[in-house]
Amino acid sequence: MSKADIIRAWKDPFYRASLSAEQRALLPDHPAALVELDDEQLRSTSGSALTTAQQCTEYTFNNFRSCCPK
C-alpha cells in the first residue's frame, strides 16, 4: 500500500470501508491516534489548565464571539 493510499485511508472513512479486512489490518496506526493516560497522569493534570482571563473565556463561550479587544 502506497503512502498516498495510507493517508487516504486515514482521512476518508468511505475509502477505508472499501478496503478488505487484510488491507485494513496492514494499515499503520494514525499518527494522531488515541492516547491513553493512566490514573496518576490524569490526577496530575486535572485542574492545572487555568486561564488568566476567566470572565472573558466564559463570555466568549456563552456568546460565541470574542469579547476581548484586538
mmCIF file of the N, C-alpha and C atoms, coordinates in Angstrom:
data_MODEL
# 
_entry.id   MODEL 
# 
loop_
_atom_site.group_PDB 
_atom_site.id 
_atom_site.type_symbol 
_atom_site.label_atom_id 
_atom_site.label_alt_id 
_atom_site.label_comp_id 
_atom_site.label_asym_id 
_atom_site.label_entity_id 
_atom_site.label_seq_id 
_atom_site.pdbx_PDB_ins_code 
_atom_site.Cartn_x 
_atom_site.Cartn_y 
_atom_site.Cartn_z 
_atom_site.occupancy 
_atom_site.B_iso_or_equiv 
_atom_site.pdbx_formal_charge 
_atom_site.auth_seq_id 
_atom_site.auth_comp_id 
_atom_site.auth_asym_id 
_atom_site.auth_atom_id 
_atom_site.pdbx_PDB_model_num 
ATOM 1   N N  . MET A 1 1  ? 0.850   -1.167 0.000  1.00 0.00 ? 1  MET A N  1 
ATOM 2   C CA . MET A 1 1  ? 0.000   0.000  0.000  1.00 0.00 ? 1  MET A CA 1 
ATOM 3   C C  . MET A 1 1  ? 0.901   1.238  0.000  1.00 0.00 ? 1  MET A C  1 
ATOM 4   N N  . SER A 1 2  ? 0.615   2.162  -0.902 1.00 0.00 ? 2  SER A N  1 
ATOM 5   C CA . SER A 1 2  ? 1.444   3.360  -1.014 1.00 0.00 ? 2  SER A CA 1 
ATOM 6   C C  . SER A 1 2  ? 1.147   4.335  0.127  1.00 0.00 ? 2  SER A C  1 
ATOM 7   N N  . LYS A 1 3  ? 2.050   5.300  0.315  1.00 0.00 ? 3  LYS A N  1 
ATOM 8   C CA . LYS A 1 3  ? 1.839   6.321  1.346  1.00 0.00 ? 3  LYS A CA 1 
ATOM 9   C C  . LYS A 1 3  ? 0.554   7.090  1.084  1.00 0.00 ? 3  LYS A C  1 
ATOM 10  N N  . ALA A 1 4  ? 0.293   7.374  -0.179 1.00 0.00 ? 4  ALA A N  1 
ATOM 11  C CA . ALA A 1 4  ? -0.916  8.115  -0.537 1.00 0.00 ? 4  ALA A CA 1 
ATOM 12  C C  . ALA A 1 4  ? -2.169  7.326  -0.153 1.00 0.00 ? 4  ALA A C  1 
ATOM 13  N N  . ASP A 1 5  ? -2.144  6.005  -0.371 1.00 0.00 ? 5  ASP A N  1 
ATOM 14  C CA . ASP A 1 5  ? -3.289  5.162  -0.012 1.00 0.00 ? 5  ASP A CA 1 
ATOM 15  C C  . ASP A 1 5  ? -3.474  5.103  1.504  1.00 0.00 ? 5  ASP A C  1 
ATOM 16  N N  . ILE A 1 6  ? -2.375  5.041  2.245  1.00 0.00 ? 6  ILE A N  1 
ATOM 17  C CA . ILE A 1 6  ? -2.444  5.007  3.706  1.00 0.00 ? 6  ILE A CA 1 
ATOM 18  C C  . ILE A 1 6  ? -3.060  6.297  4.229  1.00 0.00 ? 6  ILE A C  1 
ATOM 19  N N  . ILE A 1 7  ? -2.585  7.427  3.715  1.00 0.00 ? 7  ILE A N  1 
ATOM 20  C CA . ILE A 1 7  ? -3.105  8.719  4.161  1.00 0.00 ? 7  ILE A CA 1 
ATOM 21  C C  . ILE A 1 7  ? -4.571  8.853  3.787  1.00 0.00 ? 7  ILE A C  1 
ATOM 22  N N  . ARG A 1 8  ? -4.923  8.408  2.596  1.00 0.00 ? 8  ARG A N  1 
ATOM 23  C CA . ARG A 1 8  ? -6.327  8.474  2.179  1.00 0.00 ? 8  ARG A CA 1 
ATOM 24  C C  . ARG A 1 8  ? -7.195  7.602  3.087  1.00 0.00 ? 8  ARG A C  1 
ATOM 25  N N  . ALA A 1 9  ? -6.688  6.436  3.454  1.00 0.00 ? 9  ALA A N  1 
ATOM 26  C CA . ALA A 1 9  ? -7.446  5.551  4.342  1.00 0.00 ? 9  ALA A CA 1 
ATOM 27  C C  . ALA A 1 9  ? -7.622  6.181  5.722  1.00 0.00 ? 9  ALA A C  1 
ATOM 28  N N  . TRP A 1 10 ? -6.618  6.900  6.196  1.00 0.00 ? 10 TRP A N  1 
ATOM 29  C CA . TRP A 1 10 ? -6.732  7.596  7.484  1.00 0.00 ? 10 TRP A CA 1 
ATOM 30  C C  . TRP A 1 10 ? -7.784  8.699  7.422  1.00 0.00 ? 10 TRP A C  1 
ATOM 31  N N  . LYS A 1 11 ? -7.834  9.432  6.302  1.00 0.00 ? 11 LYS A N  1 
ATOM 32  C CA . LYS A 1 11 ? -8.685  10.613 6.196  1.00 0.00 ? 11 LYS A CA 1 
ATOM 33  C C  . LYS A 1 11 ? -10.097 10.332 5.694  1.00 0.00 ? 11 LYS A C  1 
ATOM 34  N N  . ASP A 1 12 ? -10.241 9.326  4.862  1.00 0.00 ? 12 ASP A N  1 
ATOM 35  C CA . ASP A 1 12 ? -11.513 9.090  4.173  1.00 0.00 ? 12 ASP A CA 1 
ATOM 36  C C  . ASP A 1 12 ? -12.175 7.811  4.689  1.00 0.00 ? 12 ASP A C  1 
ATOM 37  N N  . PRO A 1 13 ? -13.215 7.943  5.520  1.00 0.00 ? 13 PRO A N  1 
ATOM 38  C CA . PRO A 1 13 ? -13.850 6.747  6.079  1.00 0.00 ? 13 PRO A CA 1 
ATOM 39  C C  . PRO A 1 13 ? -14.508 5.858  5.020  1.00 0.00 ? 13 PRO A C  1 
ATOM 40  N N  . PHE A 1 14 ? -14.983 6.455  3.912  1.00 0.00 ? 14 PHE A N  1 
ATOM 41  C CA . PHE A 1 14 ? -15.592 5.644  2.857  1.00 0.00 ? 14 PHE A CA 1 
ATOM 42  C C  . PHE A 1 14 ? -14.528 4.811  2.137  1.00 0.00 ? 14 PHE A C  1 
ATOM 43  N N  . TYR A 1 15 ? -13.376 5.411  1.877  1.00 0.00 ? 15 TYR A N  1 
ATOM 44  C CA . TYR A 1 15 ? -12.277 4.664  1.256  1.00 0.00 ? 15 TYR A CA 1 
ATOM 45  C C  . TYR A 1 15 ? -11.803 3.555  2.190  1.00 0.00 ? 15 TYR A C  1 
ATOM 46  N N  . ARG A 1 16 ? -11.657 3.882  3.470  1.00 0.00 ? 16 ARG A N  1 
ATOM 47  C CA . ARG A 1 16 ? -11.209 2.892  4.452  1.00 0.00 ? 16 ARG A CA 1 
ATOM 48  C C  . ARG A 1 16 ? -12.190 1.718  4.511  1.00 0.00 ? 16 ARG A C  1 
ATOM 49  N N  . ALA A 1 17 ? -13.483 2.017  4.454  1.00 0.00 ? 17 ALA A N  1 
ATOM 50  C CA . ALA A 1 17 ? -14.502 0.954  4.491  1.00 0.00 ? 17 ALA A CA 1 
ATOM 51  C C  . ALA A 1 17 ? -14.466 0.090  3.233  1.00 0.00 ? 17 ALA A C  1 
ATOM 52  N N  . SER A 1 18 ? -13.973 0.658  2.125  1.00 0.00 ? 18 SER A N  1 
ATOM 53  C CA . SER A 1 18 ? -13.914 -0.107 0.876  1.00 0.00 ? 18 SER A CA 1 
ATOM 54  C C  . SER A 1 18 ? -12.735 -1.081 0.842  1.00 0.00 ? 18 SER A C  1 
ATOM 55  N N  . LEU A 1 19 ? -11.797 -0.938 1.775  1.00 0.00 ? 19 LEU A N  1 
ATOM 56  C CA . LEU A 1 19 ? -10.645 -1.834 1.817  1.00 0.00 ? 19 LEU A CA 1 
ATOM 57  C C  . LEU A 1 19 ? -11.031 -3.188 2.379  1.00 0.00 ? 19 LEU A C  1 
ATOM 58  N N  . SER A 1 20 ? -10.315 -4.200 1.966  1.00 0.00 ? 20 SER A N  1 
ATOM 59  C CA . SER A 1 20 ? -10.564 -5.544 2.508  1.00 0.00 ? 20 SER A CA 1 
ATOM 60  C C  . SER A 1 20 ? -10.068 -5.600 3.954  1.00 0.00 ? 20 SER A C  1 
ATOM 61  N N  . ALA A 1 21 ? -10.482 -6.612 4.663  1.00 0.00 ? 21 ALA A N  1 
ATOM 62  C CA . ALA A 1 21 ? -10.050 -6.781 6.059  1.00 0.00 ? 21 ALA A CA 1 
ATOM 63  C C  . ALA A 1 21 ? -8.536  -6.922 6.136  1.00 0.00 ? 21 ALA A C  1 
ATOM 64  N N  . GLU A 1 22 ? -7.942  -7.586 5.158  1.00 0.00 ? 22 GLU A N  1 
ATOM 65  C CA . GLU A 1 22 ? -6.490  -7.755 5.145  1.00 0.00 ? 22 GLU A CA 1 
ATOM 66  C C  . GLU A 1 22 ? -5.779  -6.415 4.944  1.00 0.00 ? 22 GLU A C  1 
ATOM 67  N N  . GLN A 1 23 ? -6.320  -5.597 4.039  1.00 0.00 ? 23 GLN A N  1 
ATOM 68  C CA . GLN A 1 23 ? -5.722  -4.282 3.796  1.00 0.00 ? 23 GLN A CA 1 
ATOM 69  C C  . GLN A 1 23 ? -5.847  -3.387 5.038  1.00 0.00 ? 23 GLN A C  1 
ATOM 70  N N  . ARG A 1 24 ? -7.012  -3.420 5.699  1.00 0.00 ? 24 ARG A N  1 
ATOM 71  C CA . ARG A 1 24 ? -7.193  -2.609 6.909  1.00 0.00 ? 24 ARG A CA 1 
ATOM 72  C C  . ARG A 1 24 ? -6.249  -3.071 8.010  1.00 0.00 ? 24 ARG A C  1 
ATOM 73  N N  . ALA A 1 25 ? -5.984  -4.365 8.083  1.00 0.00 ? 25 ALA A N  1 
ATOM 74  C CA . ALA A 1 25 ? -5.074  -4.886 9.104  1.00 0.00 ? 25 ALA A CA 1 
ATOM 75  C C  . ALA A 1 25 ? -3.645  -4.421 8.863  1.00 0.00 ? 25 ALA A C  1 
ATOM 76  N N  . LEU A 1 26 ? -3.293  -4.138 7.614  1.00 0.00 ? 26 LEU A N  1 
ATOM 77  C CA . LEU A 1 26 ? -1.945  -3.685 7.280  1.00 0.00 ? 26 LEU A CA 1 
ATOM 78  C C  . LEU A 1 26 ? -1.736  -2.186 7.498  1.00 0.00 ? 26 LEU A C  1 
ATOM 79  N N  . LEU A 1 27 ? -2.834  -1.447 7.710  1.00 0.00 ? 27 LEU A N  1 
ATOM 80  C CA . LEU A 1 27 ? -2.698  -0.005 7.907  1.00 0.00 ? 27 LEU A CA 1 
ATOM 81  C C  . LEU A 1 27 ? -1.963  0.288  9.207  1.00 0.00 ? 27 LEU A C  1 
ATOM 82  N N  . PRO A 1 28 ? -0.968  1.169  9.162  1.00 0.00 ? 28 PRO A N  1 
ATOM 83  C CA . PRO A 1 28 ? -0.317  1.573  10.411 1.00 0.00 ? 28 PRO A CA 1 
ATOM 84  C C  . PRO A 1 28 ? -1.261  2.461  11.219 1.00 0.00 ? 28 PRO A C  1 
ATOM 85  N N  . ASP A 1 29 ? -1.004  2.575  12.505 1.00 0.00 ? 29 ASP A N  1 
ATOM 86  C CA . ASP A 1 29 ? -1.808  3.448  13.350 1.00 0.00 ? 29 ASP A CA 1 
ATOM 87  C C  . ASP A 1 29 ? -1.685  4.886  12.877 1.00 0.00 ? 29 ASP A C  1 
ATOM 88  N N  . HIS A 1 30 ? -2.777  5.599  12.968 1.00 0.00 ? 30 HIS A N  1 
ATOM 89  C CA . HIS A 1 30 ? -2.785  7.019  12.615 1.00 0.00 ? 30 HIS A CA 1 
ATOM 90  C C  . HIS A 1 30 ? -1.861  7.752  13.582 1.00 0.00 ? 30 HIS A C  1 
ATOM 91  N N  . PRO A 1 31 ? -1.053  8.701  13.107 1.00 0.00 ? 31 PRO A N  1 
ATOM 92  C CA . PRO A 1 31 ? -0.119  9.398  13.997 1.00 0.00 ? 31 PRO A CA 1 
ATOM 93  C C  . PRO A 1 31 ? -0.810  10.199 15.095 1.00 0.00 ? 31 PRO A C  1 
ATOM 94  N N  . ALA A 1 32 ? -2.057  10.556 14.897 1.00 0.00 ? 32 ALA A N  1 
ATOM 95  C CA . ALA A 1 32 ? -2.810  11.272 15.931 1.00 0.00 ? 32 ALA A CA 1 
ATOM 96  C C  . ALA A 1 32 ? -3.790  10.311 16.601 1.00 0.00 ? 32 ALA A C  1 
ATOM 97  N N  . ALA A 1 33 ? -3.368  9.098  16.766 1.00 0.00 ? 33 ALA A N  1 
ATOM 98  C CA . ALA A 1 33 ? -4.232  8.060  17.316 1.00 0.00 ? 33 ALA A CA 1 
ATOM 99  C C  . ALA A 1 33 ? -4.553  8.311  18.786 1.00 0.00 ? 33 ALA A C  1 
ATOM 100 N N  . LEU A 1 34 ? -5.374  7.459  19.301 1.00 0.00 ? 34 LEU A N  1 
ATOM 101 C CA . LEU A 1 34 ? -5.814  7.515  20.687 1.00 0.00 ? 34 LEU A CA 1 
ATOM 102 C C  . LEU A 1 34 ? -4.622  7.453  21.627 1.00 0.00 ? 34 LEU A C  1 
ATOM 103 N N  . VAL A 1 35 ? -4.624  8.331  22.597 1.00 0.00 ? 35 VAL A N  1 
ATOM 104 C CA . VAL A 1 35 ? -3.581  8.330  23.617 1.00 0.00 ? 35 VAL A CA 1 
ATOM 105 C C  . VAL A 1 35 ? -4.248  7.992  24.937 1.00 0.00 ? 35 VAL A C  1 
ATOM 106 N N  . GLU A 1 36 ? -3.738  7.000  25.618 1.00 0.00 ? 36 GLU A N  1 
ATOM 107 C CA . GLU A 1 36 ? -4.315  6.598  26.890 1.00 0.00 ? 36 GLU A CA 1 
ATOM 108 C C  . GLU A 1 36 ? -3.418  7.047  28.032 1.00 0.00 ? 36 GLU A C  1 
ATOM 109 N N  . LEU A 1 37 ? -4.039  7.653  29.041 1.00 0.00 ? 37 LEU A N  1 
ATOM 110 C CA . LEU A 1 37 ? -3.318  8.089  30.229 1.00 0.00 ? 37 LEU A CA 1 
ATOM 111 C C  . LEU A 1 37 ? -3.760  7.234  31.402 1.00 0.00 ? 37 LEU A C  1 
ATOM 112 N N  . ASP A 1 38 ? -2.807  6.916  32.265 1.00 0.00 ? 38 ASP A N  1 
ATOM 113 C CA . ASP A 1 38 ? -3.192  6.159  33.455 1.00 0.00 ? 38 ASP A CA 1 
ATOM 114 C C  . ASP A 1 38 ? -3.765  7.127  34.498 1.00 0.00 ? 38 ASP A C  1 
ATOM 115 N N  . ASP A 1 39 ? -4.314  6.584  35.580 1.00 0.00 ? 39 ASP A N  1 
ATOM 116 C CA . ASP A 1 39 ? -4.971  7.403  36.598 1.00 0.00 ? 39 ASP A CA 1 
ATOM 117 C C  . ASP A 1 39 ? -4.039  8.440  37.210 1.00 0.00 ? 39 ASP A C  1 
ATOM 118 N N  . GLU A 1 40 ? -2.795  8.080  37.433 1.00 0.00 ? 40 GLU A N  1 
ATOM 119 C CA . GLU A 1 40 ? -1.848  9.012  38.033 1.00 0.00 ? 40 GLU A CA 1 
ATOM 120 C C  . GLU A 1 40 ? -1.582  10.208 37.109 1.00 0.00 ? 40 GLU A C  1 
ATOM 121 N N  . GLN A 1 41 ? -1.458  9.957  35.827 1.00 0.00 ? 41 GLN A N  1 
ATOM 122 C CA . GLN A 1 41 ? -1.253  11.042 34.873 1.00 0.00 ? 41 GLN A CA 1 
ATOM 123 C C  . GLN A 1 41 ? -2.469  11.964 34.821 1.00 0.00 ? 41 GLN A C  1 
ATOM 124 N N  . LEU A 1 42 ? -3.659  11.384 34.884 1.00 0.00 ? 42 LEU A N  1 
ATOM 125 C CA . LEU A 1 42 ? -4.865  12.209 34.881 1.00 0.00 ? 42 LEU A CA 1 
ATOM 126 C C  . LEU A 1 42 ? -4.956  13.063 36.135 1.00 0.00 ? 42 LEU A C  1 
ATOM 127 N N  . ARG A 1 43 ? -4.630  12.478 37.292 1.00 0.00 ? 43 ARG A N  1 
ATOM 128 C CA . ARG A 1 43 ? -4.674  13.231 38.547 1.00 0.00 ? 43 ARG A CA 1 
ATOM 129 C C  . ARG A 1 43 ? -3.693  14.398 38.531 1.00 0.00 ? 43 ARG A C  1 
ATOM 130 N N  . SER A 1 44 ? -2.522  14.182 37.946 1.00 0.00 ? 44 SER A N  1 
ATOM 131 C CA . SER A 1 44 ? -1.507  15.228 37.958 1.00 0.00 ? 44 SER A CA 1 
ATOM 132 C C  . SER A 1 44 ? -1.852  16.388 37.032 1.00 0.00 ? 44 SER A C  1 
ATOM 133 N N  . THR A 1 45 ? -2.728  16.187 36.059 1.00 0.00 ? 45 THR A N  1 
ATOM 134 C CA . THR A 1 45 ? -3.058  17.260 35.132 1.00 0.00 ? 45 THR A CA 1 
ATOM 135 C C  . THR A 1 45 ? -4.397  17.910 35.412 1.00 0.00 ? 45 THR A C  1 
ATOM 136 N N  . SER A 1 46 ? -5.281  17.273 36.141 1.00 0.00 ? 46 SER A N  1 
ATOM 137 C CA . SER A 1 46 ? -6.611  17.841 36.339 1.00 0.00 ? 46 SER A CA 1 
ATOM 138 C C  . SER A 1 46 ? -6.521  19.147 37.112 1.00 0.00 ? 46 SER A C  1 
ATOM 139 N N  . GLY A 1 47 ? -7.180  20.137 36.586 1.00 0.00 ? 47 GLY A N  1 
ATOM 140 C CA . GLY A 1 47 ? -7.195  21.439 37.237 1.00 0.00 ? 47 GLY A CA 1 
ATOM 141 C C  . GLY A 1 47 ? -5.965  22.277 36.999 1.00 0.00 ? 47 GLY A C  1 
ATOM 142 N N  . SER A 1 48 ? -5.042  21.821 36.205 1.00 0.00 ? 48 SER A N  1 
ATOM 143 C CA . SER A 1 48 ? -3.816  22.582 36.001 1.00 0.00 ? 48 SER A CA 1 
ATOM 144 C C  . SER A 1 48 ? -3.924  23.588 34.857 1.00 0.00 ? 48 SER A C  1 
ATOM 145 N N  . ALA A 1 49 ? -4.943  23.467 34.044 1.00 0.00 ? 49 ALA A N  1 
ATOM 146 C CA . ALA A 1 49 ? -5.094  24.392 32.923 1.00 0.00 ? 49 ALA A CA 1 
ATOM 147 C C  . ALA A 1 49 ? -5.975  25.562 33.352 1.00 0.00 ? 49 ALA A C  1 
ATOM 148 N N  . LEU A 1 50 ? -5.350  26.638 33.752 1.00 0.00 ? 50 LEU A N  1 
ATOM 149 C CA . LEU A 1 50 ? -6.082  27.820 34.183 1.00 0.00 ? 50 LEU A CA 1 
ATOM 150 C C  . LEU A 1 50 ? -5.922  28.929 33.166 1.00 0.00 ? 50 LEU A C  1 
ATOM 151 N N  . THR A 1 51 ? -6.915  29.768 33.080 1.00 0.00 ? 51 THR A N  1 
ATOM 152 C CA . THR A 1 51 ? -6.822  30.924 32.196 1.00 0.00 ? 51 THR A CA 1 
ATOM 153 C C  . THR A 1 51 ? -6.675  32.176 33.045 1.00 0.00 ? 51 THR A C  1 
ATOM 154 N N  . THR A 1 52 ? -5.998  33.153 32.514 1.00 0.00 ? 52 THR A N  1 
ATOM 155 C CA . THR A 1 52 ? -5.834  34.412 33.245 1.00 0.00 ? 52 THR A CA 1 
ATOM 156 C C  . THR A 1 52 ? -7.003  35.345 32.967 1.00 0.00 ? 52 THR A C  1 
ATOM 157 N N  . ALA A 1 53 ? -7.849  34.983 32.039 1.00 0.00 ? 53 ALA A N  1 
ATOM 158 C CA . ALA A 1 53 ? -8.993  35.811 31.696 1.00 0.00 ? 53 ALA A CA 1 
ATOM 159 C C  . ALA A 1 53 ? -10.264 34.969 31.774 1.00 0.00 ? 53 ALA A C  1 
ATOM 160 N N  . GLN A 1 54 ? -10.590 34.477 32.950 1.00 0.00 ? 54 GLN A N  1 
ATOM 161 C CA . GLN A 1 54 ? -11.724 33.570 33.130 1.00 0.00 ? 54 GLN A CA 1 
ATOM 162 C C  . GLN A 1 54 ? -13.036 34.207 32.667 1.00 0.00 ? 54 GLN A C  1 
ATOM 163 N N  . GLN A 1 55 ? -13.278 35.472 33.015 1.00 0.00 ? 55 GLN A N  1 
ATOM 164 C CA . GLN A 1 55 ? -14.531 36.122 32.622 1.00 0.00 ? 55 GLN A CA 1 
ATOM 165 C C  . GLN A 1 55 ? -14.628 36.252 31.111 1.00 0.00 ? 55 GLN A C  1 
ATOM 166 N N  . CYS A 1 56 ? -13.529 36.572 30.475 1.00 0.00 ? 56 CYS A N  1 
ATOM 167 C CA . CYS A 1 56 ? -13.520 36.681 29.017 1.00 0.00 ? 56 CYS A CA 1 
ATOM 168 C C  . CYS A 1 56 ? -13.806 35.319 28.388 1.00 0.00 ? 56 CYS A C  1 
ATOM 169 N N  . THR A 1 57 ? -13.197 34.288 28.930 1.00 0.00 ? 57 THR A N  1 
ATOM 170 C CA . THR A 1 57 ? -13.409 32.935 28.413 1.00 0.00 ? 57 THR A CA 1 
ATOM 171 C C  . THR A 1 57 ? -14.869 32.525 28.567 1.00 0.00 ? 57 THR A C  1 
ATOM 172 N N  . GLU A 1 58 ? -15.451 32.782 29.722 1.00 0.00 ? 58 GLU A N  1 
ATOM 173 C CA . GLU A 1 58 ? -16.858 32.443 29.948 1.00 0.00 ? 58 GLU A CA 1 
ATOM 174 C C  . GLU A 1 58 ? -17.762 33.234 29.018 1.00 0.00 ? 58 GLU A C  1 
ATOM 175 N N  . TYR A 1 59 ? -17.490 34.522 28.865 1.00 0.00 ? 59 TYR A N  1 
ATOM 176 C CA . TYR A 1 59 ? -18.291 35.361 27.978 1.00 0.00 ? 59 TYR A CA 1 
ATOM 177 C C  . TYR A 1 59 ? -18.232 34.838 26.545 1.00 0.00 ? 59 TYR A C  1 
ATOM 178 N N  . THR A 1 60 ? -17.025 34.532 26.086 1.00 0.00 ? 60 THR A N  1 
ATOM 179 C CA . THR A 1 60 ? -16.855 34.027 24.728 1.00 0.00 ? 60 THR A CA 1 
ATOM 180 C C  . THR A 1 60 ? -17.578 32.702 24.547 1.00 0.00 ? 60 THR A C  1 
ATOM 181 N N  . PHE A 1 61 ? -17.452 31.809 25.525 1.00 0.00 ? 61 PHE A N  1 
ATOM 182 C CA . PHE A 1 61 ? -18.117 30.510 25.433 1.00 0.00 ? 61 PHE A CA 1 
ATOM 183 C C  . PHE A 1 61 ? -19.633 30.686 25.379 1.00 0.00 ? 61 PHE A C  1 
ATOM 184 N N  . ASN A 1 62 ? -20.164 31.546 26.206 1.00 0.00 ? 62 ASN A N  1 
ATOM 185 C CA . ASN A 1 62 ? -21.612 31.731 26.288 1.00 0.00 ? 62 ASN A CA 1 
ATOM 186 C C  . ASN A 1 62 ? -22.175 32.492 25.099 1.00 0.00 ? 62 ASN A C  1 
ATOM 187 N N  . ASN A 1 63 ? -21.393 33.372 24.492 1.00 0.00 ? 63 ASN A N  1 
ATOM 188 C CA . ASN A 1 63 ? -21.901 34.198 23.410 1.00 0.00 ? 63 ASN A CA 1 
ATOM 189 C C  . ASN A 1 63 ? -21.303 33.866 22.042 1.00 0.00 ? 63 ASN A C  1 
ATOM 190 N N  . PHE A 1 64 ? -20.329 32.976 22.007 1.00 0.00 ? 64 PHE A N  1 
ATOM 191 C CA . PHE A 1 64 ? -19.715 32.535 20.767 1.00 0.00 ? 64 PHE A CA 1 
ATOM 192 C C  . PHE A 1 64 ? -19.178 33.668 19.903 1.00 0.00 ? 64 PHE A C  1 
ATOM 193 N N  . ARG A 1 65 ? -18.598 34.669 20.550 1.00 0.00 ? 65 ARG A N  1 
ATOM 194 C CA . ARG A 1 65 ? -17.906 35.737 19.841 1.00 0.00 ? 65 ARG A CA 1 
ATOM 195 C C  . ARG A 1 65 ? -16.852 36.299 20.775 1.00 0.00 ? 65 ARG A C  1 
ATOM 196 N N  . SER A 1 66 ? -15.914 36.952 20.225 1.00 0.00 ? 66 SER A N  1 
ATOM 197 C CA . SER A 1 66 ? -14.809 37.466 21.014 1.00 0.00 ? 66 SER A CA 1 
ATOM 198 C C  . SER A 1 66 ? -15.252 38.668 21.832 1.00 0.00 ? 66 SER A C  1 
ATOM 199 N N  . CYS A 1 67 ? -14.844 38.692 23.076 1.00 0.00 ? 67 CYS A N  1 
ATOM 200 C CA . CYS A 1 67 ? -15.173 39.827 23.941 1.00 0.00 ? 67 CYS A CA 1 
ATOM 201 C C  . CYS A 1 67 ? -13.947 40.707 24.163 1.00 0.00 ? 67 CYS A C  1 
ATOM 202 N N  . CYS A 1 68 ? -12.797 40.227 23.774 1.00 0.00 ? 68 CYS A N  1 
ATOM 203 C CA . CYS A 1 68 ? -11.559 40.942 24.073 1.00 0.00 ? 68 CYS A CA 1 
ATOM 204 C C  . CYS A 1 68 ? -11.205 41.870 22.914 1.00 0.00 ? 68 CYS A C  1 
ATOM 205 N N  . PRO A 1 69 ? -10.763 43.097 23.236 1.00 0.00 ? 69 PRO A N  1 
ATOM 206 C CA . PRO A 1 69 ? -10.339 43.998 22.159 1.00 0.00 ? 69 PRO A CA 1 
ATOM 207 C C  . PRO A 1 69 ? -9.070  43.470 21.497 1.00 0.00 ? 69 PRO A C  1 
ATOM 208 N N  . LYS A 1 70 ? -8.941  43.782 20.244 1.00 0.00 ? 70 LYS A N  1 
ATOM 209 C CA . LYS A 1 70 ? -7.766  43.312 19.494 1.00 0.00 ? 70 LYS A CA 1 
ATOM 210 C C  . LYS A 1 70 ? -6.680  44.337 19.480 1.00 0.00 ? 70 LYS A C  1 
# 
